[in-house]
Amino acid sequence: MSSLAFIQNINGPEILLIFLIVLLLFGAKRLPELFKSFGKSIREFKKATSEIEDDVRSAMEEEPTKPAAKPVESSKSTDVDDKKSS
């Protein structure tokens, strides 16, 4: 979180300077295309994170299924039966 702390201190002149540098690097013709693809990627990221959140919420709301109880064979009944038949 501390690595993104510098973003809080960006004011108007700094944003204008960043915009001018981007304009010089990519040119005026490619700028709308660049921002359009940037917007699409942000929308896709938000959609993916909301889908993951929904999956986690639905998994937390479901009641866990209990495993079926297995019949327990008692060893005492077989020992008693063995003694009676002897």
C-alpha positions as CSV (number, residue, x, y, z in Angstrom):
1,M,0.0,0.0,0.0
2,S,2.9,2.4,0.7
3,S,4.1,2.0,-2.9
4,L,0.9,3.7,-4.2
5,A,1.0,6.5,-1.6
6,F,2.5,8.9,-4.2
7,I,-0.7,8.9,-6.1
8,Q,-2.4,10.8,-3.4
9,N,0.0,13.7,-3.9
10,I,-0.7,14.2,-7.6
11,N,-2.3,17.6,-8.3
12,G,-3.5,19.3,-11.5
13,P,-0.1,20.4,-12.9
14,E,1.4,16.9,-12.4
15,I,-1.6,15.3,-14.2
16,L,-1.2,17.9,-17.1
17,L,2.5,17.1,-17.3
18,I,1.8,13.3,-17.5
19,F,-0.9,13.9,-20.1
20,L,1.5,16.0,-22.3
21,I,4.2,13.3,-22.0
22,V,1.7,10.6,-23.1
23,L,0.6,12.9,-25.9
24,L,4.2,13.2,-27.1
25,L,4.9,9.5,-26.9
26,F,1.8,8.2,-28.6
27,G,0.6,11.1,-30.7
28,A,-2.8,12.7,-31.1
29,K,-4.2,10.1,-33.5
30,R,-3.5,7.1,-31.2
31,L,-4.6,8.8,-28.0
32,P,-8.4,8.1,-28.3
33,E,-7.6,4.5,-29.3
34,L,-5.3,4.1,-26.4
35,F,-7.8,5.5,-23.8
36,K,-10.6,3.4,-25.4
37,S,-8.6,0.2,-24.9
38,F,-7.6,1.3,-21.4
39,G,-11.3,1.8,-20.5
40,K,-12.2,-1.6,-21.9
41,S,-9.5,-3.3,-19.9
42,I,-10.7,-1.6,-16.7
43,R,-14.3,-2.7,-17.4
44,E,-13.2,-6.2,-18.0
45,F,-11.1,-6.2,-14.8
46,K,-14.1,-4.9,-12.8
47,K,-16.4,-7.5,-14.3
48,A,-13.9,-10.3,-13.4
49,T,-13.5,-9.1,-9.8
50,S,-17.3,-8.8,-9.4
51,E,-17.8,-12.4,-10.7
52,I,-15.2,-13.7,-8.3
53,E,-16.9,-11.8,-5.4
54,D,-20.3,-13.3,-6.4
55,D,-18.8,-16.8,-6.6
56,V,-17.3,-16.4,-3.1
57,R,-20.5,-15.0,-1.6
58,S,-22.6,-17.8,-3.1
59,A,-20.1,-20.4,-1.8
60,M,-20.3,-18.9,1.6
61,E,-24.1,-18.8,1.6
62,E,-24.4,-22.5,0.7
63,E,-24.8,-24.9,3.5
64,P,-22.1,-27.5,3.6
65,T,-23.3,-31.0,2.7
66,K,-22.8,-33.5,5.5
67,P,-21.3,-36.8,4.4
68,A,-23.6,-39.8,4.7
69,A,-23.1,-41.8,7.9
70,K,-21.6,-45.2,7.3
71,P,-23.0,-48.1,9.3
72,V,-20.6,-49.1,12.0
73,E,-19.9,-52.8,12.3
74,S,-19.3,-53.7,15.9
75,S,-16.6,-56.3,16.6
76,K,-18.4,-57.4,19.8
77,S,-21.3,-59.0,18.0
78,T,-19.0,-61.1,15.9
79,D,-16.9,-62.1,18.9
80,V,-20.0,-63.2,20.8
81,D,-21.3,-65.2,17.8
82,D,-17.9,-66.9,17.4
83,K,-17.9,-67.9,21.0
84,K,-21.5,-69.3,20.8
85,S,-20.8,-71.4,17.8
86,S,-17.6,-73.0,19.4
